[in-house]
Protein backbone atom coordinates (compact mmCIF):
# COMPACT_ATOMS: atom_id res chain seq x y z
CA UNK A 1 0.00 0.00 0.00
CA UNK A 2 1.32 3.39 -0.98
CA UNK A 3 1.12 6.07 1.70
CA UNK A 4 -0.13 9.42 0.47
CA UNK A 5 2.25 12.37 0.48
CA UNK A 6 0.37 15.56 -0.16
CA UNK A 7 -0.34 19.05 1.09
CA UNK A 8 -3.93 18.84 2.29
CA UNK A 9 -4.38 22.53 3.08
CA UNK A 10 -1.92 25.16 1.94
CA UNK A 11 -1.47 28.67 3.29
CA UNK A 12 -3.81 31.47 2.25
CA UNK A 13 -3.02 35.13 1.64
CA UNK A 14 -2.87 36.84 5.02
CA UNK A 15 -2.52 40.37 6.38
CA UNK A 16 -1.54 41.45 9.88
CA UNK A 17 -0.97 44.73 11.66
CA UNK A 18 2.56 45.86 12.36
CA UNK A 19 3.82 44.41 15.63
CA UNK A 20 1.23 41.62 15.77
CA UNK A 21 1.78 37.88 15.57
CA UNK A 22 0.55 36.22 12.39
CA UNK A 23 0.09 32.63 11.28
CA UNK A 24 0.27 30.86 7.91
CA UNK A 25 -1.16 27.35 7.97
CA UNK A 26 -0.01 24.26 6.13
CA UNK A 27 -1.41 20.78 6.72
CA UNK A 28 0.20 17.81 5.01
CA UNK A 29 0.53 14.06 4.97
CA UNK A 30 4.30 13.74 4.81
CA UNK A 31 4.76 9.98 5.43
CA UNK A 32 8.55 10.08 5.33
CA UNK A 33 8.82 13.09 3.02
CA UNK A 34 10.24 16.41 4.22
CA UNK A 35 8.10 19.50 4.65
CA UNK A 36 9.70 22.91 4.56
CA UNK A 37 8.75 26.57 4.77
CA UNK A 38 10.60 29.15 2.66
CA UNK A 39 10.27 32.90 2.35
CA UNK A 40 10.64 35.01 -0.78
CA UNK A 41 11.10 38.52 0.60
CA UNK A 42 12.58 41.70 -0.85
CA UNK A 43 16.23 42.11 0.09
CA UNK A 44 16.59 38.49 1.28
CA UNK A 45 18.16 35.65 -0.73
CA UNK A 46 15.32 34.09 -2.76
CA UNK A 47 13.86 31.05 -1.12
CA UNK A 48 15.44 31.39 2.30
CA UNK A 49 14.64 28.23 4.28
CA UNK A 50 12.80 28.99 7.52
CA UNK A 51 12.04 25.44 8.65
CA UNK A 52 12.40 21.80 7.59
CA UNK A 53 10.55 18.96 9.32
CA UNK A 54 13.70 16.86 9.76
CA UNK A 55 14.99 19.54 12.19
CA UNK A 56 11.80 20.55 14.05
CA UNK A 57 13.66 22.47 16.76
CA UNK A 58 15.45 24.72 14.27
CA UNK A 59 13.43 27.68 13.00
CA UNK A 60 14.73 30.92 11.48
CA UNK A 61 14.93 33.99 13.73
CA UNK A 62 11.62 35.82 14.02
CA UNK A 63 9.56 32.73 13.23
CA UNK A 64 8.19 29.66 14.96
CA UNK A 65 6.40 26.55 13.70
CA UNK A 66 3.50 24.95 15.54
CA UNK A 67 3.38 21.24 14.77
CA UNK A 68 0.04 19.55 15.37
CA UNK A 69 -1.04 15.94 15.60
CA UNK A 70 -2.96 15.98 12.31
CA UNK A 71 -0.10 17.04 10.05
CA UNK A 72 -0.22 20.75 10.83
CA UNK A 73 3.00 22.68 10.27
CA UNK A 74 1.83 26.24 10.90
CA UNK A 75 4.33 29.03 10.43
CA UNK A 76 4.20 31.75 13.08
CA UNK A 77 5.50 35.21 12.22
CA UNK A 78 6.32 36.39 15.72
CA UNK A 79 6.23 40.16 15.13
CA UNK A 80 4.82 41.53 11.88
CA UNK A 81 7.07 44.06 10.15
CA UNK A 82 7.35 45.41 6.62
CA UNK A 83 10.55 43.33 6.23
CA UNK A 84 8.51 40.14 6.66
CA UNK A 85 5.96 40.98 3.98
CA UNK A 86 6.21 38.90 0.84
CA UNK A 87 5.66 35.39 -0.45
CA UNK A 88 5.81 32.30 1.77
CA UNK A 89 5.91 28.73 0.52
CA UNK A 90 5.10 25.41 2.16
CA UNK A 91 6.63 22.48 0.22
CA UNK A 92 6.91 18.72 0.20
CA UNK A 93 10.43 18.25 -1.07
CA UNK A 94 10.26 14.66 -2.32
CA UNK A 95 7.03 15.26 -4.24
CA UNK A 96 8.08 18.71 -5.51
CA UNK A 97 4.72 20.09 -4.32
CA UNK A 98 4.59 23.79 -3.41
CA UNK A 99 1.78 25.93 -1.99
CA UNK A 100 2.34 29.68 -1.74
CA UNK A 101 0.64 32.58 -0.01
CA UNK A 102 1.32 36.30 0.19
CA UNK A 103 1.77 37.97 3.56
CA UNK A 104 1.07 41.69 3.89
CA UNK A 105 1.96 44.00 6.79
CA UNK A 106 -0.54 46.79 7.34
CA UNK A 107 -0.27 50.00 9.31
CA UNK A 108 -3.49 51.10 10.94
CA UNK A 109 -3.68 54.85 10.65
CA UNK A 110 -5.41 57.09 13.19
CA UNK A 111 -8.43 57.30 10.81
CA UNK A 112 -9.43 53.77 11.80
CA UNK A 113 -9.00 54.10 15.56
CA UNK A 114 -12.07 54.48 17.75
C-alpha positions in Angstrom: 0.0 0.0 0.0 1.3 3.4 -1.0 1.1 6.1 1.7 -0.1 9.4 0.5 2.2 12.4 0.5 0.4 15.6 -0.2 -0.3 19.1 1.1 -3.9 18.8 2.3 -4.4 22.5 3.1 -1.9 25.2 1.9 -1.5 28.7 3.3 -3.8 31.5 2.2 -3.0 35.1 1.6 -2.9 36.8 5.0 -2.5 40.4 6.4 -1.5 41.4 9.9 -1.0 44.7 11.7 2.6 45.9 12.4 3.8 44.4 15.6 1.2 41.6 15.8 1.8 37.9 15.6 0.6 36.2 12.4 0.1 32.6 11.3 0.3 30.9 7.9 -1.2 27.4 8.0 0.0 24.3 6.1 -1.4 20.8 6.7 0.2 17.8 5.0 0.5 14.1 5.0 4.3 13.7 4.8 4.8 10.0 5.4 8.6 10.1 5.3 8.8 13.1 3.0 10.2 16.4 4.2 8.1 19.5 4.7 9.7 22.9 4.6 8.8 26.6 4.8 10.6 29.1 2.7 10.3 32.9 2.4 10.6 35.0 -0.8 11.1 38.5 0.6 12.6 41.7 -0.9 16.2 42.1 0.1 16.6 38.5 1.3 18.2 35.6 -0.7 15.3 34.1 -2.8 13.9 31.0 -1.1 15.4 31.4 2.3 14.6 28.2 4.3 12.8 29.0 7.5 12.0 25.4 8.6 12.4 21.8 7.6 10.5 19.0 9.3 13.7 16.9 9.8 15.0 19.5 12.2 11.8 20.5 14.1 13.7 22.5 16.8 15.5 24.7 14.3 13.4 27.7 13.0 14.7 30.9 11.5 14.9 34.0 13.7 11.6 35.8 14.0 9.6 32.7 13.2 8.2 29.7 15.0 6.4 26.5 13.7 3.5 25.0 15.5 3.4 21.2 14.8 0.0 19.6 15.4 -1.0 15.9 15.6 -3.0 16.0 12.3 -0.1 17.0 10.0 -0.2 20.7 10.8 3.0 22.7 10.3 1.8 26.2 10.9 4.3 29.0 10.4 4.2 31.8 13.1 5.5 35.2 12.2 6.3 36.4 15.7 6.2 40.2 15.1 4.8 41.5 11.9 7.1 44.1 10.2 7.4 45.4 6.6 10.5 43.3 6.2 8.5 40.1 6.7 6.0 41.0 4.0 6.2 38.9 0.8 5.7 35.4 -0.5 5.8 32.3 1.8 5.9 28.7 0.5 5.1 25.4 2.2 6.6 22.5 0.2 6.9 18.7 0.2 10.4 18.2 -1.1 10.3 14.7 -2.3 7.0 15.3 -4.2 8.1 18.7 -5.5 4.7 20.1 -4.3 4.6 23.8 -3.4 1.8 25.9 -2.0 2.3 29.7 -1.7 0.6 32.6 0.0 1.3 36.3 0.2 1.8 38.0 3.6 1.1 41.7 3.9 2.0 44.0 6.8 -0.5 46.8 7.3 -0.3 50.0 9.3 -3.5 51.1 10.9 -3.7 54.8 10.6 -5.4 57.1 13.2 -8.4 57.3 10.8 -9.4 53.8 11.8 -9.0 54.1 15.6 -12.1 54.5 17.8 
